[in-house]
Amino acid sequence: MTNHRLAFSKSDTAKFISHLDLMRTFQRAFLRAGIAIKHTEGFNPHAFVSLPLPLPVGFSSSCEVLDFQLVGPDALEDVPARMNAVLPAGIQVHRCYEALRPVKELAYVNYIVTLEYEAGAPFGADTAIRELLSRESLVMDKRSKKAKGGFTQVDLIPLIARASIEERRDTVALDLILQAQNPGLNPELILAAIRRELPDAAPDFATFHRRSLLDRSLQLWE
């Protein structure tokens, strides 16, 4: 059976929907839209949907994907409008297509991290952050369910493919391309490193946006 994929965005208040709740949201949306998809087998079957790269709570995104399998005669081009009619505000399906590329080819993620300062960006913050992310090594503690103490150490630098830093009037914008999986790098760890290593450049607030999914050649994965 052919695998299918939805490309969708997640913004506004929808960015606070957790991974499991988002799965349930899409399962109900397929049902409400009258779109027949593959279900798991067993005594209590449920719609089979998969989010290959779960988005952390509080992150917005314009490049999320959901994998599933159509089992009815529905045309792929009709699926987005039917889904958008029943999905909550902040979640919008842009495209439905055959999932030809395997998830293992998803290698990098492009994030935009915006650091906000109530009193304006500190002088030289962009330079200091650029130098921090240019170090040969930057080891941080990362939460791990497998580690005995609940944390493991990870060197961030090998997981950063590119980093562009731009200072604006009240913000510093980080355009980051980070390793996606095995292991993936959550940009919140980079923020934690800035707070630890550069306290003068620590922001009052930060926002995270996932802009694109990339393959090993840094080309769009979809």
C-alpha positions in Angstrom: 0.0 0.0 0.0 1.3 3.5 -0.9 2.4 5.7 2.0 1.2 9.3 2.0 2.4 12.4 3.7 0.8 15.7 4.8 2.8 18.9 4.9 1.4 21.3 7.4 2.2 24.4 9.6 1.8 24.9 13.3 1.5 28.4 14.7 -0.1 30.7 17.2 -1.7 28.9 20.1 -1.5 25.6 18.3 2.3 25.5 19.0 1.4 24.6 22.6 -0.4 21.4 21.5 1.8 18.4 22.6 3.0 15.7 20.4 0.4 13.1 21.6 -2.4 15.6 21.5 -1.4 16.5 18.0 -1.6 12.8 16.9 -5.1 12.6 18.4 -6.1 15.8 16.7 -5.2 14.5 13.3 -6.8 11.1 14.0 -10.1 12.9 14.8 -9.7 15.3 11.9 -9.4 12.4 9.3 -12.6 11.0 10.8 -14.5 14.3 10.8 -13.4 15.0 7.2 -14.6 11.6 6.1 -11.2 10.6 4.8 -10.6 6.8 5.1 -7.1 5.9 6.2 -5.3 2.8 7.4 -6.0 1.8 11.0 -4.1 -0.4 13.4 -5.3 -4.0 13.9 -6.6 -5.5 17.1 -9.4 -5.2 19.6 -9.3 -1.4 19.7 -8.1 -0.1 16.3 -7.1 3.5 15.8 -6.0 5.6 12.9 -2.4 5.0 12.0 -0.6 8.3 11.8 3.1 9.1 12.4 4.9 12.4 13.0 8.5 11.6 12.0 10.1 14.5 13.8 8.0 15.6 16.8 8.1 19.4 17.4 8.8 20.5 20.9 6.0 22.2 22.7 6.1 26.0 22.2 7.9 25.8 18.9 6.1 27.1 15.7 6.8 25.5 12.4 6.1 25.9 8.7 7.4 22.5 7.6 5.8 19.8 9.7 5.0 16.4 8.1 2.6 13.6 9.1 2.7 10.1 7.5 -0.4 8.0 6.9 -2.0 5.7 4.3 -5.1 6.5 2.4 -7.3 3.5 1.8 -10.3 5.2 0.1 -10.7 6.8 -3.3 -10.0 10.3 -2.1 -7.9 12.5 -4.4 -4.7 13.7 -2.9 -5.3 17.3 -4.0 -8.7 17.4 -2.2 -7.3 16.3 1.2 -5.8 19.7 2.4 -9.0 21.7 2.1 -11.1 18.9 3.7 -8.6 18.6 6.6 -8.3 22.4 7.1 -12.1 22.6 7.4 -12.0 20.5 10.6 -8.6 21.2 12.1 -8.2 23.7 15.0 -6.9 27.2 14.4 -3.1 27.4 14.0 -2.8 24.1 12.2 -3.0 24.3 8.4 -2.4 21.5 5.9 -0.6 22.8 2.7 -0.1 19.7 0.7 -0.8 15.9 0.5 1.4 13.7 -1.6 3.0 10.3 -1.9 5.8 9.8 0.7 8.6 8.7 -1.6 11.6 9.7 0.6 12.2 7.6 3.8 12.5 9.3 7.1 16.1 8.1 7.5 17.0 10.6 4.8 15.9 13.5 7.0 19.3 14.7 8.2 19.1 18.4 9.2 16.5 21.0 10.4 16.7 24.7 9.8 15.6 26.7 12.9 15.2 30.4 13.4 15.8 31.3 17.0 15.0 34.9 18.0 16.5 36.2 21.2 14.6 39.2 22.6 15.9 41.9 25.0 13.6 44.4 26.8 16.4 47.0 26.9 17.7 46.3 23.4 20.3 43.8 22.3 23.5 44.1 24.3 26.5 45.5 22.5 28.5 42.8 20.8 26.0 40.0 21.6 26.0 38.8 18.0 29.8 38.6 17.9 30.0 36.8 21.2 27.4 34.2 20.2 29.1 33.7 16.8 32.4 33.0 18.6 30.7 30.7 21.0 29.2 28.6 18.2 32.6 28.6 16.4 34.4 26.9 19.2 36.0 23.5 18.6 33.9 22.0 21.4 30.9 23.1 23.5 29.8 20.4 25.9 26.4 20.6 27.6 24.3 18.4 29.8 21.3 16.9 28.0 18.4 15.1 29.6 18.4 11.4 28.9 16.0 8.7 30.1 18.7 6.1 29.6 21.4 7.8 31.7 21.5 6.8 35.4 21.6 10.4 36.6 19.0 11.5 34.1 21.5 13.5 32.1 24.2 12.8 29.5 26.9 15.1 28.0 26.8 16.1 24.4 29.1 18.2 22.3 27.0 20.7 20.4 29.5 21.8 17.8 29.5 18.6 15.6 25.7 18.8 15.5 25.7 22.3 14.1 26.0 22.3 10.3 25.6 26.1 9.9 25.0 29.1 12.1 24.3 32.6 11.0 23.9 35.3 13.6 22.3 38.8 13.0 21.8 41.5 15.5 18.8 43.8 15.1 17.5 46.7 17.3 16.0 44.7 20.1 16.8 41.1 19.1 19.5 38.7 17.9 18.4 36.2 15.3 20.1 32.8 15.0 19.6 31.0 11.7 20.7 27.5 12.5 21.0 24.2 10.6 21.1 21.5 13.2 21.4 17.7 13.0 17.9 16.2 13.0 18.3 12.7 14.4 20.6 10.0 15.8 21.3 12.3 17.6 19.3 15.4 17.0 20.1 18.8 18.5 17.3 20.8 20.2 18.1 24.5 19.8 17.0 25.0 23.4 20.4 23.5 24.3 22.1 26.3 22.3 20.1 28.8 24.3 21.1 27.1 27.5 24.8 27.3 26.4 24.4 31.1 25.7 22.9 31.6 29.2 25.8 29.6 30.8 28.7 30.9 28.8 27.5 34.4 27.9 25.4 35.7 30.7 25.6 39.3 29.4 24.0 38.1 26.1 21.3 36.0 27.8 17.9 37.1 26.4 14.8 38.0 28.4 12.8 35.8 26.1 13.3 33.5 23.1 11.2 32.1 20.3 11.8 29.1 18.2 10.6 28.4 14.6 11.3 25.4 12.5 11.6 26.6 8.9 12.7 23.6 6.8 13.6 20.0 6.8 16.8 19.0 4.9 18.7 16.0 3.6 22.4 15.3 3.8 23.1 17.6 0.9 21.2 20.4 2.7 18.4 20.2 0.1 14.8 20.2 1.0 13.5 16.8 2.3 9.8 16.2 1.7 
